[in-house]
Amino acid sequence: MDKDTVRIYTITGITDKFPKDQVRLFGWFPFFEEAEKAVLDNSCGMDEGSFFKWIVIEECESGIYGFNNYSTWYKWDGEKYNKSEKPLEYKRMINFSIG
């Protein structure tokens, strides 16, 4: 990846309720720190009444079929999102936001 590659940080919610594994792209930021602050603050109520159990921030490159180099996961505990390991059921999946 060269220095001119454009990167964004997407915020995507994933539910474990019916329909299972439904995803919603909430938005994106130009810097990881801004995206993480939005998640940790649960900006605009991204949990949607505890509907979205997981949030993933993905670093996305510009282009068609862009590849996500890094992802950071968060799990809803009923009050807030906490940093978490990637759930085992999604171990082989990438590109939740733009994919």
N, C-alpha and C positions, 0 to 999 in steps of 0.2 A: 504494500500500500504506500503510495507516494505522498509527499507532503501536501499535494494539491487535491487529494481526495476529500470530497465533502462527506461529513459524517453528521448524523442526527441521532438522538437518543429517544426512542419510542417508548411509550408507556401503554401496556396492554393488560387488561384484566381477563382472567380465566375462571370460569365457574365449575364447581363440582356438583351443581344442582341440575335439574332437568331444564333444557337439554344439556347433558353433560358435555364439558369441554367447549362450551360456547365462549367465544372470545370477543372482546371489544377493544378497539384501539381508541384510547382516550385522548391521545395527543402526542406531541413530540417537542423536544427542546434542543437547542444547539450545543448545550453542555450537560454532561452527566450530573453534575452537582445540582443543577436546576431541576432536572427530572427526579432525582432522588428526593429532593426537598418536597416536591409536589406529592410524591408517594407517601413519605413519612408524615406529612401534614394531612393526608387523605383529602387533598384539594377537591372541592366540589363534590365531596361524598362519593369518591370512586368505588367504595365498597358496595354502594347501592343497596343498603339494608342487609349487609352480609351476603349478598348474592355472589360477589366476586371474591373467592377465597384466595386466589393468587394474583399477584401483579408481577410482570416481568418487564424490566428495562432492557432494551436491546440496542446495541450500537449498530447502526445501519449505514452502509456506504451508498453513495449515489449510483444510479445505473439500473438496468433491467436485471431482474433476478439477483438483486444485491444480496450479499452474504453477510450474516450477522456474526461479527468477530467475537463479541463479548455479550454476556447477559448477566443480569443481577436479579435475583428472585426475592420476593417478599410474600409473607403469609399473613392473612387476616386473623387476629386472635379474638375478635368480637368487639374490640375497642380501637385497635390501630394495626397498621402493617409493620411487621418486623422482618428484618433481613433473614433469609432462609436459604437452605440448599435447594437446588433444583429437584422437584419431585421426581421420584423414580419412574412414574408413569409417563413422564415427558422426556426421559433420558435421551431418547433417540430422535427427538423433535427439535427443530429450530425454526426461525422465521415465523413467529407467532403474529407479528405486527404487519409485516409487508411480505407476504409469502405465499 
